[in-house]
């Protein structure tokens, strides 16, 4: 009996904690069977599948000279066109303070990676944002995604291994070459940098656009002694 009461209380609390409407389509969220807290199952199922990891890697390779590419493989969960509803999700994740959305999607990334197999990873590193931006937003969205992946794959996150030492301009309006210049020497090792020596690293971010930021991070990680850097992002901009 007591257990049932506790269960009811817990369910009510969960109901209170969960929002009433889907972040993408605004449908009322009532079913407890849905996979995510903030997105309805229909929206989740309608998200566009990304190009295969091979195609993604080819796309990345075209943006860098062979010697400059520090990333071994790349995985994205969703293809995001500029006007697609998923962009609304990305916006919420970044600017509306809905950090739980990142964890939800991170878990989905983890499940998909597990399903694809060959998860040979030791540590997860979220792409760092400048501490001034963390102050603005309250959290780093890449860190929330990394947290979800970490829960599913049972791989630790090391958020102090890499730091962003410069406050960079927003990359949104820059060309591929400008993006590459914008992030040169932006990252350096942090207090936990020794934790990545000889490790297979999974580098995590919200969007893969040209890969300039991701590759800059990966280069620094290899310089710090990482064995290999694979990348996972929530979305790939197409
Ligand atoms: Zn929806």
Boltz pocket constraint, residues with backbone or C-beta under 6 A from the ligand:
constraints:
  - pocket:
      binder: B
      contacts: [[A, 22], [A, 23], [A, 24], [A, 25], [A, 26], [A, 27], [A, 39], [A, 40], [A, 41], [A, 42], [A, 43], [A, 44]]
      max_distance: 6.0
